[in-house]
Amino acid sequence: MSDATPVNDSPGFDEMARDIAEVPAVEVIVTVAVNLMSAAAVKLGLTEDGDEHKDLDEARKLVHALAGLLDASTTEISSFHAAPLRDGLKSLQLAFREASLVPDEPGTGPGEKYTGPIFG
């Protein structure tokens, strides 16, 4: 047996915490929102692969989470950041409505508890 300590090239917790500490909160919020939007688009079948990854149950959860995040953070991020995110959310909500075989009643679709009814 060797007394040598294995080399780990992955960043440690302290290094990651320092990196995160340097990122403004607005950037973290926007990054998370964009990741939720991207995942929802995939689950809605809006990518090149289309129906291969389509899963409306998963899409509903992602769109709802995105709406909640935007509702909670709108006063914390500028309209410069919030406006395009809200537009993207509305597009995803409309896409969800169009993809549903039996559309939700207005006001009951994913995220509409936060945004109000989406009509398409």
Secondary structure, DSSP 8 states (H G I E B T S, - for coil): ---------S--HHHHHHHHHTS-HHHHHHHHHHHHHHHHHHHTT-STTGGGG--HHHHHHHHHHHHHHHHHHTTTS-HHHHHHHHHHHHHHHHHHHHH-SS---TT-STTHHHH-----
